Amino acid sequence: MSITISQIQYVLALEKTGSFSEAARMCHITQSTLSTMIKKLENQMDLELFDRKSKPIQLTEAGEKLIRQFKVIYNEYENLSELIQETKDEFYGILKVGIIPTLAPFLLPLFLDNLVSKYPKVTFDINEITTYEIIKRLKLRELDVGILSLPINDKELKEKSLFQEDFLVYDAREQTPSNQKYKIQDIDIHRLWLLEESHCLSSQIEKICHLKKNRTIRGNLVFRSGSIHSLIELVKVNKGLTLLPRLATLQFNFIHPDYIYNLESPIPVRDIGMITHDNFTKKRLLHILENEIMASVSPALVSTQKAHVIHPF
């Protein structure tokens, strides 16, 4: 009996998704090909691995017994491929990365061009998607790594913190720029605009997230967006204010630096990091990505913090 690594990959994809169409898309083949290859494997073993009548498709009792070993074999194959690359001192392959929209426009320009230039044999597949989509695609093995705000607290995923990014106030009122610092409790809730996704993740500004429902910016307007650029434009038009992560405030082409203010302690921060699936094997490529991010971000954050005397948690 001969079992190919491709057949094992197809079995794992179907076990993960519970759908022939989703599994085929995950493996970049047609649904008929995936179905035929899995059926051929079952015939070879004289066992049914899947109950095709269930929705979603479930493993049979025999499939439950074998699936763990299939995962071990596939992971060892991936590890062998990585070891071969390491032995040859080569870097090639694909690294599929998901990054949240409130981070992508400000972090990617700092390191991405240098990254792809240094490693021309590696394809970096970058997807700007929400935290929910990153987690979903990691579990489906459609992504290798996610870059987002931590913690996620999911037992299937591994987390690694990269850096802490503090928040600053952007106040679009026409006023004489000053060195004043804002206190969380002194922020005018009725002029405050927030991104729904990002800011309530920080416990230090939980009070604002609770109070914002009482504001009266526009009684008939509900704003939900993951785009900081859209948020800034609305704040400008309405002479409002908002909280921005530090990397966003470094792009002076669309944010006037005179209207950026520090917050007094306790300063809200978000912990930016990477998450991978528990079975992730492309560790060398992950290490490359981590090093490039840290090399690009550290100077920007350190120099800015020194200039504004920031004391992040």
C-alpha positions as CSV (number, residue, x, y, z in Angstrom):
1,M,0.0,0.0,0.0
2,S,1.4,3.4,-1.0
3,I,0.1,6.6,0.7
4,T,1.3,9.9,-0.8
5,I,1.9,13.1,1.2
6,S,-0.7,14.8,-1.0
7,Q,-3.4,12.3,0.1
8,I,-2.6,13.0,3.7
9,Q,-2.8,16.7,3.0
10,Y,-6.3,16.3,1.5
11,V,-7.5,14.2,4.4
12,L,-6.3,16.8,6.9
13,A,-7.9,19.6,4.9
14,L,-11.3,17.8,4.8
15,E,-11.0,16.9,8.5
16,K,-10.3,20.6,9.3
17,T,-13.1,22.1,7.1
18,G,-15.8,19.5,7.0
19,S,-16.5,20.5,3.4
20,F,-15.1,19.1,0.2
21,S,-15.4,22.5,-1.5
22,E,-13.6,24.3,1.3
23,A,-10.9,21.6,1.5
24,A,-10.3,21.7,-2.2
25,R,-10.0,25.5,-2.1
26,M,-7.6,25.2,0.8
27,C,-5.4,22.7,-1.2
28,H,-5.7,24.6,-4.5
29,I,-7.2,21.7,-6.4
30,T,-10.6,20.9,-7.8
31,Q,-13.2,19.4,-5.6
32,S,-13.5,16.3,-7.9
33,T,-9.7,15.7,-7.6
34,L,-9.8,15.9,-3.9
35,S,-12.8,13.6,-3.6
36,T,-11.2,11.1,-6.0
37,M,-7.9,11.0,-4.2
38,I,-9.4,10.6,-0.7
39,K,-11.7,7.8,-2.0
40,K,-8.6,6.1,-3.6
41,L,-6.9,6.2,-0.3
42,E,-9.9,4.7,1.5
43,N,-10.0,1.9,-1.0
44,Q,-6.3,1.2,-0.6
45,M,-6.8,0.9,3.2
46,D,-10.2,-0.8,2.9
47,L,-11.5,1.7,5.4
48,E,-13.9,4.7,5.3
49,L,-12.3,7.7,6.9
50,F,-15.3,10.1,6.5
51,D,-19.0,9.9,7.1
52,R,-20.1,11.7,3.9
53,K,-23.8,11.8,5.0
54,S,-23.1,14.1,8.0
55,K,-23.1,17.9,7.6
56,P,-20.5,19.1,8.1
57,I,-18.6,15.9,7.1
58,Q,-17.2,14.1,10.1
59,L,-14.6,11.4,10.7
60,T,-15.7,7.9,11.1
61,E,-14.5,5.9,14.1
62,A,-11.7,4.5,12.0
63,G,-10.8,8.0,10.8
64,E,-10.6,9.2,14.4
65,K,-8.1,6.5,15.1
66,L,-5.9,7.4,12.2
67,I,-6.1,11.2,12.0
68,R,-3.6,11.9,14.7
69,Q,-0.9,9.8,13.0
70,F,-1.7,11.5,9.7
71,K,-1.0,14.9,11.4
72,V,2.2,13.6,12.8
73,I,3.4,12.3,9.4
74,Y,2.5,15.6,7.7
75,N,4.1,17.8,10.3
76,E,7.3,15.6,10.1
77,Y,7.3,16.0,6.3
78,E,7.0,19.8,6.7
79,N,9.8,19.7,9.3
80,L,12.0,17.7,6.9
81,S,11.4,20.3,4.1
82,E,12.4,23.1,6.5
83,L,15.5,21.1,7.6
84,I,16.5,20.6,3.9
85,Q,16.3,24.3,3.3
86,E,18.3,25.0,6.5
87,T,21.0,22.5,5.5
88,K,21.3,24.2,2.1
89,D,21.2,27.6,3.7
90,E,18.3,28.5,1.4
91,F,15.2,30.4,1.9
92,Y,12.2,29.7,-0.4
93,G,8.6,28.9,-0.3
94,I,5.4,30.9,0.6
95,L,4.6,32.7,3.9
96,K,1.0,33.7,4.1
97,V,0.4,36.6,6.5
98,G,-2.7,38.2,7.8
99,I,-2.6,41.7,9.4
100,I,-5.3,43.8,10.9
101,P,-6.4,47.0,9.0
102,T,-5.6,49.3,11.9
103,L,-1.9,48.2,11.7
104,A,-1.3,47.3,8.0
105,P,-1.0,50.9,6.5
106,F,1.5,52.0,9.2
107,L,3.6,48.9,9.9
108,L,4.0,47.3,6.4
109,P,5.7,50.3,4.7
110,L,8.4,50.2,7.4
111,F,9.7,46.8,6.5
112,L,8.0,45.1,3.6
113,D,10.1,46.5,0.7
114,N,13.3,45.5,2.5
115,L,12.0,42.1,3.3
116,V,11.0,41.1,-0.2
117,S,14.3,42.4,-1.6
118,K,16.4,40.4,0.8
119,Y,14.5,37.1,0.2
120,P,13.6,37.0,-3.5
121,K,12.9,33.3,-3.5
122,V,10.2,33.6,-0.7
123,T,6.7,34.7,-1.7
124,F,5.2,36.8,1.0
125,D,1.4,36.6,0.6
126,I,0.0,39.6,2.6
127,N,-3.7,39.8,3.5
128,E,-5.2,42.9,5.3
129,I,-8.1,41.3,7.2
130,T,-9.9,41.5,10.6
131,T,-8.8,39.7,13.7
132,Y,-11.8,37.3,13.3
133,E,-10.7,36.4,9.7
134,I,-7.1,35.9,10.8
135,I,-8.1,33.4,13.5
136,K,-10.5,31.6,11.1
137,R,-8.0,31.3,8.3
138,L,-5.2,30.2,10.6
139,K,-7.3,27.4,11.9
140,L,-8.2,26.4,8.3
141,R,-4.4,26.5,7.6
142,E,-5.1,29.2,4.9
143,L,-2.7,31.5,6.7
144,D,0.7,30.9,8.3
145,V,0.9,33.8,10.7
146,G,-1.3,36.7,11.9
147,I,-0.1,40.1,13.0
148,L,-2.6,41.8,15.3
149,S,-3.4,43.0,18.9
150,L,-2.9,40.5,21.7
151,P,-4.0,38.6,23.6
152,I,-6.2,36.2,21.6
153,N,-6.3,33.4,24.2
154,D,-7.1,30.5,21.9
155,K,-5.7,27.1,22.8
156,E,-5.1,26.2,19.2
157,L,-2.9,29.2,18.5
158,K,0.5,30.3,19.8
159,E,1.1,34.0,20.6
160,K,4.3,36.0,20.6
161,S,4.5,39.6,21.6
162,L,6.5,41.9,19.4
163,F,6.1,45.4,20.8
164,Q,3.8,47.7,22.8
165,E,2.3,50.6,21.0
166,D,0.9,53.5,23.0
167,F,-2.1,55.6,22.1
168,L,-2.1,59.4,21.6
169,V,-4.8,62.0,21.3
170,Y,-5.5,63.6,17.9
171,D,-7.6,66.8,18.5
172,A,-8.7,68.5,15.3
173,R,-9.9,71.7,16.8
174,E,-8.5,75.0,15.5
175,Q,-6.3,76.0,18.5
176,T,-2.8,77.1,19.3
177,P,-0.7,73.9,19.6
178,S,0.5,73.3,23.1
179,N,2.4,70.9,25.2
180,Q,-0.6,69.9,27.2
181,K,-1.2,66.3,28.1
182,Y,-4.7,64.8,28.2
183,K,-6.1,62.8,31.0
184,I,-8.5,60.0,30.1
185,Q,-11.2,61.4,32.4
186,D,-10.9,64.9,30.9
187,I,-11.5,63.8,27.3
188,D,-14.7,65.3,25.9
189,I,-16.8,62.2,25.2
190,H,-19.2,64.2,22.9
191,R,-16.3,65.1,20.6
192,L,-14.8,61.6,20.6
193,W,-14.7,59.3,17.6
194,L,-13.4,55.7,18.0
195,L,-12.8,52.7,15.9
196,E,-15.1,50.0,17.0
197,E,-12.5,47.2,16.7
198,S,-9.3,48.5,18.2
199,H,-9.7,50.7,21.2
200,C,-11.9,48.7,23.6
201,L,-9.2,46.0,23.6
202,S,-7.2,48.1,26.0
203,S,-8.3,47.9,29.6
204,Q,-6.8,51.3,30.4
205,I,-9.4,53.1,28.3
206,E,-12.3,50.8,29.1
207,K,-14.0,53.8,30.8
208,I,-14.1,55.6,27.4
209,C,-15.6,52.6,25.7
210,H,-18.4,52.5,28.3
211,L,-19.0,56.2,28.2
212,K,-19.0,56.7,24.4
213,K,-22.6,55.5,24.1
214,N,-23.7,58.7,25.9
215,R,-22.0,61.1,23.4
216,T,-24.0,63.3,21.0
217,I,-21.7,63.9,18.0
218,R,-24.5,63.1,15.6
219,G,-27.7,61.6,17.0
220,N,-28.5,59.8,13.7
221,L,-25.0,58.7,12.8
222,V,-23.4,55.3,13.7
223,F,-19.8,54.9,12.6
224,R,-18.3,51.5,12.3
225,S,-15.0,51.1,10.5
226,G,-11.6,49.4,10.7
227,S,-9.9,52.2,8.7
228,I,-7.9,54.8,10.6
229,H,-7.7,56.9,7.4
230,S,-11.5,57.2,7.3
231,L,-11.6,57.9,11.0
232,I,-9.1,60.8,10.7
233,E,-11.1,62.4,7.8
234,L,-14.3,62.4,9.9
235,V,-12.5,63.8,12.9
236,K,-11.1,66.6,10.8
237,V,-14.5,67.5,9.3
238,N,-16.3,67.4,12.7
239,K,-13.5,69.2,14.6
240,G,-13.5,66.1,16.9
241,L,-10.8,64.1,18.6
242,T,-9.8,60.5,18.7
243,L,-7.2,58.1,20.1
244,L,-4.6,56.8,17.6
245,P,-1.9,54.2,17.9
246,R,1.6,55.8,17.8
247,L,2.6,54.3,14.4
248,A,-0.4,56.0,12.8
249,T,0.7,59.4,14.1
250,L,4.1,59.2,12.4
251,Q,2.5,59.6,9.0
252,F,2.5,63.4,8.9
253,N,1.2,63.5,5.3
254,F,-2.3,63.1,6.6
255,I,-2.1,64.0,10.3
256,H,-0.8,67.4,11.4
257,P,1.7,66.9,14.1
258,D,0.7,70.0,16.0
259,Y,-2.6,68.4,17.0
260,I,-1.2,65.2,18.4
261,Y,-1.1,65.1,22.2
262,N,0.3,62.7,24.8
263,L,-1.8,61.1,27.5
264,E,-1.0,61.3,31.1
265,S,-0.3,58.1,33.0
266,P,-1.9,55.5,33.0
267,I,-1.3,55.5,29.2
268,P,-3.3,53.0,27.2
269,V,-1.3,50.7,25.0
270,R,-1.9,47.8,22.7
271,D,0.3,44.7,22.6
272,I,1.2,44.0,18.9
273,G,2.3,40.4,18.2
274,M,2.2,37.4,16.0
275,I,0.0,34.3,16.2
276,T,0.5,31.0,14.5
277,H,-1.3,27.6,14.5
278,D,-0.1,25.1,17.1
279,N,1.2,22.9,14.2
280,F,3.0,25.7,12.4
281,T,6.4,24.5,11.0
282,K,7.8,27.4,8.9
283,K,9.8,28.7,11.9
284,R,12.8,30.1,9.9
285,L,10.5,32.2,7.8
286,L,8.7,33.3,10.9
287,H,12.0,34.3,12.5
288,I,12.9,36.3,9.4
289,L,9.6,38.2,9.6
290,E,10.0,38.9,13.3
291,N,13.5,40.3,12.9
292,E,12.5,42.6,10.0
293,I,9.5,43.9,12.0
294,M,11.5,44.6,15.1
295,A,14.4,46.2,13.2
296,S,12.0,48.6,11.5
297,V,9.7,49.4,14.4
298,S,12.2,49.8,17.3
299,P,13.9,53.0,16.0
300,A,10.5,54.7,15.3
301,L,9.0,53.9,18.7
302,V,12.1,54.6,20.7
303,S,12.9,57.9,19.1
304,T,9.3,59.1,19.4
305,Q,9.0,58.0,23.0
306,K,12.1,59.9,23.9
307,A,10.9,63.0,22.2
308,H,7.5,62.9,24.0
309,V,8.6,61.3,27.3
310,I,6.2,58.5,26.9
311,H,5.9,55.9,29.7
312,P,4.1,52.9,28.3
313,F,3.0,50.0,30.5
